[in-house]
Amino acid sequence: MPEPVLSLRDLTVEFHTDDGIVHAVDHVSYDVYPGETLGVVGESGSGKSVTVMSLLGLVPQGRIMSGQALFKGRDLLKLPDKELRRIRGKEVAMVFQDPMTSLNPVFKIGDQIAEALQAHDPGLSEDDARTRAIELLDLVGVPQAPRRAEQYPHEFSGGMRQRAMIAMAIANQPSLLIADEPTTALDVTIQAQILEVLRAAQREMKAATILITHDLGLIAEMADRVVVMYAGHVVETADVGTIFHAPRHPYTLGLMGSLPQVGRDDEWLRPIPGQPPSLINVPPGCPFHPRCALSEGRIECRTRLPELAPVDGEYHLSACHFKHELRERSEELLRHMEGIA
């Protein structure tokens, strides 16, 4: 394997609130390699977004308790703010979930992209920055780019705003592109177009990509490897084919079973029982055990946090005490779930 572009090790992030300490990210570790798309999937509140935003200093109210975030050999968590600003938006860029609130409503789209260019290249003239902004809008598929660059965010549709955000993110040719729920609130046709824009941007920049989503269909289409998160923990990681066809964590299996299938009987739609736990009062032991059919009241599940350990090969990791028991159960369920991936 090549050296990772980003290597997270034991990242722990907490929020101190009036109700108690929110354990948003708990000893999270994963790697991102050059040119790959790493999908990070899980329910809302699982810690997906907080993990990456903490690396970029975008959660000032959060407290990083421990961990490393090695980007090209430098620990992002230990960099002074001035140094981190040089990396953020240039070497590491992010496409945020809601482009309407991420774009400044009182500045033209072209000016905002030009500003992102000049912020990291002060010697770039306004005319050159403007020309490059128009080229970027054209690259991401915005029609009539010179005219559109003169418009404000409210004059763009949701899909066009997301294209503008992607153009801004790739403006400085980053080594790592983070896309946080990039197709949220877009209709299916526009989602497909945005995915193609992301692919084209990745090919153009040759960047590693972290794709954060709760949409397993998006993961199946875009990701090379997958990290599954639950209650602030990484519970499984493997290549995308293994995750869909041989999951080895009950939560991953539950996500697969809860997917609706065209042409299948409704009886095979199996929602995960219960609710995700409060991150202020995470249950002892395995955080998934109150919702897990495999736990069946076992003391080990209720008292000891499982380690993320290899299963079925060096690169397939699962945090389940009884992961080897899932083989028969997962195969039985997946026989009725052909076509997901």
C-alpha positions, 0 to 999 in steps of 0.5 A: 500500500502507498503512504496515506495522504491522511492518517487519523489515529485515536481521534477523540472529540468532546463537546461540553454542554449544560446537559453533560459531555457529548462524546462526539468522536471516540478514538477514531482511526482510519487512513485515506490513500492517494487517488481513492474515494473513502466512503464514511457512512452512518446514521445522523449523529454518528460522528462522520462530519465532526471527525473531518471538521475537527481536522480543519479547525472548524468546530471551535466549540469542540474539544480535541481530547487526543489523537493525531491527524497526519497529513503528508507527515504533519499533524493538523491537530498541532498546527497553529491557526495561521499554518492551518489556514494555509492548508485549509482550502488549498491542500485540503478542501471541503464541499459542505452539505448545504451550499446555500448557507456556505456561500455568501449571499451578498457576493457574486459567485465568480467573486467568491471563487476568485477570492478562494484563489487569491487567498492562497496565491496573493500574487494572482491578479484580479483579472487572472483570478476571474478568468480562472473562476469562469474556467472552473465553473465551466469545468463543473458543468455550469452553463454560460459560465461568464454570465453565471459568474456575475450572479448571486447564490440565490439566482442559482438552483440547488444543483448549480450552487453545489457545482459552484461549491465544488468549483471553489473546493477544487480551485487550488488543486487540493490533495484531499477533497472532503465531500460532506453529504454533497447530494442532500436535498437534491432530486435524483437526476441532479444527484447523478449529475453532481456525482459525475462532477465529483468524479470529473473533479477527482480525475482532474485533481488526482485527489484523494476523496472522503465522501461522507454520507448516510446513502448506501447507494451513493457509497456503492457507486462512488467509494473504493473503501468504506468506513462505517461509524456508529455513536462516535466509533468506527465499527467496520472498515473494508473495501466497498465490495466486501462491505456490501457482500460480506459485512461483519458487524451487526450494525452494517448488516442492519443498514443493508437490511433496512434498504428498500428493494425494487421487486422484493417483498416488503417483509425483507425491509428490516429497520434497525430497532430502537434509536441511536444512543445519546452521546452524553450517556453512551451505553457501557460495552459495545454502544450498539448492543441495546439494538443488536440481535446478535448480542442476545443479552451476552455479558461481554457485549454489555460490559466490554468495548470491542476492539476494531480487529481483522476479520476475513483478511488483514484489510477487513476490520470489525469491532464486534465480539462475535463477528465470526458468527455473522457469516451465516446470518449475513449470507442468508440475508444478502441472498434476498438483497441482490442488486444493492451494489 
